[in-house]
Amino acid sequence: MADDDGTLLIVGAGQAGCELGFAARQNGWSGAIVLVGDESHLPYQRPPLSKAYLSSEVAGDALTLRSIEAYAKASIDLRLRLRVVAIDRARRRVRFDDGAQLDYRKLAICSGGRARTLECAGLLDAPPSNLRYLRHRDDADRLRVLLATGRRLVVIGGGYVGLEVAASARKLGVEVTLIEAQPRVLARVTGEPLSRFYEGVHRDAGVDLRTSTAIASVVCDATGDVATVVCGDGSRIAADVVVAGLGMIPNVEIAEAAGLDVDGGIVVDARSQTSDPDIVAAGDCTVHHSALYRRVVRLESVPNALEQARAAALTVCDKQRQPAAAPWFWSDQYDLKLQMVGLSAGFDTMTMRGDMASRSFIAFYLRDDRLIAADAVNRPLDFMTTRKLVGRSGHGDTTLAGYLGDAERPLKDLLAMGAKATDGASAGAAAPPST
C-alpha cells in the first residue's frame, strides 16, 4: 500500500487517466491523487466524437465521464489546462508548462496520442482552417460548424474514424467523398469480406468511396483553405471541408526523455508497470506483450485503456490483477453496430454466421482451428458469447470452424463443451500490432 502522505500523479485526463484515479482510490490509495489534463473540458468520452456527437445526436454534457462533484467526493485533485513537460525520475518530480513542479510517490502516464497529420504537396505554411483532424472535443466542435448541410466533404482515410465521419456527415446531408490508399477500407483490422460489406454500405448511403487512391496534392484558395484535392490518378475533387483520418501517433516524448523503455509506445507489462518501478502507464500511449498473440501489440481502444488503467491502479496499490481478456473494439456507422474482438491478422480460415444481405452476421477468424478474432455486425448477443471463446480450439471430432459456421448450433454451448483454451502458444503468432 502506498504511503499515506504520498501523491499519485496521473498525467493525462482521458478515459484511462480518469479510470485510473477512481480505481486507485477504490483500491485503497490513501494519499493525494492529482489528475492533470491539458484540455479545458472535464474528462470525456472520445468515441462519440466521430459518431453521435458529430451528427448532433447527443449534446456535450453526455460526453462527460464524471461530474465535478465526483472528483471532490473521491478527493481527486483535477487540474485542467496544464501539461507536464518533463519528468525527473531521480527526484520523483515533474515540471509543468507553467513552470510549477510537483513531487510524486507514484506516477501514471496516460498521455494518449495525437492525430497523424496530412503531408502532401500544395499545403501552405499555415494549416488550412478547413483541414480538420478528429482527436479532441474541440476538433469535433469546429468540424460540426463546418459541416453545414450541402457542403462538400472529402475524407482521407478508410479506417474507423474516416468511415464514422463519413456516416455522420451523410446523416447531416453532406456530400461525401472518401479516399483510401489501400485496396480496401479497414484493411489493417479486418478480413476482405467485411471490408467489401462496409464499402457497399457507404456507397449505398451516397458516399463516393475510392479505394487504391493516393493523395498527390491539394490546391488552396486565396484564403489558404483547401479548395481541391488532387488524387494520384489525376482526378480532382472539390472540397469545402477535408477531414484526415490517418491514424494516431502515441504521445511518448516525455517518457522517452525521462529514459523509460519506449518502442513504438511506452513499454509496460501485464500489470501496466513501466521500466521504472514508480511509474505505470495505460492507454493508447503504451505497448505490451500479448500472451494470447505471443507478440508486442499496441491497442487503440477504450476497453484496453480501461483495463490497463485498472491494472495500473492495482499495481500502485500493491494488489494483483486478473488475467487480461482478448482485446475488443466497436464502431457505429449508420444503423450498424460493428463489434470486434481479437486480432484477425494471420488467420487461415474464416467462417460466418448470418447473412451479410440481412445486415446481421458474425465473421469468425481462425488459425490452426483456434479462434483468434471475430467481427459481429448487429449481433450483440453472439458477440458477448464470442468474447469468451477467443483462444478456444476444436473439441473432439468437431472442428471449431465447422461448429462456428453452423447457425443451428448455439454458440453458448461451446462454453460448456470444455473446448481447449489457448496457452498463448499458437493463437495467431503472426498477428501484427493493432494500431
ABEGO torsion letter per residue (X at the ends): XBBAABBBBBBEABAAAAAAAAAAAAAGBABBBBBBBABABBBBBAAAAABAAAAGABBAAAABABBAAAAAAAGBBBBBGBBBABBBAAAGBBBBAAGBBBBBABBBBBAEBBBBBBBBBGBBABBBAABBBBABAAAAAAAAAABBBGBBBBBBEABAAAAAAAAAAAAAGBBBBBBBABABBGAAABBAAAAAAAAAAAAAAGBBBBBGBBBABBBBBAAGBBABBBBAAGBBBBBABBBBBAEBBBBAAAAAAAGBBBBGEBBBBAAGBBABAABBBBEAABBBBBAAAGBBBBBBBAAAAAAAAAAAAAAAAGBBBBBBBBBBBBBBBEABBBBBBEBABGBABBBBBEBAAAGBBBBBBBBGGBBABBBBBGBAAAAAAAAAABGBBBBEABBAAAAAABAABBAAAAAAAGBBBBAGAABGAABBBBX
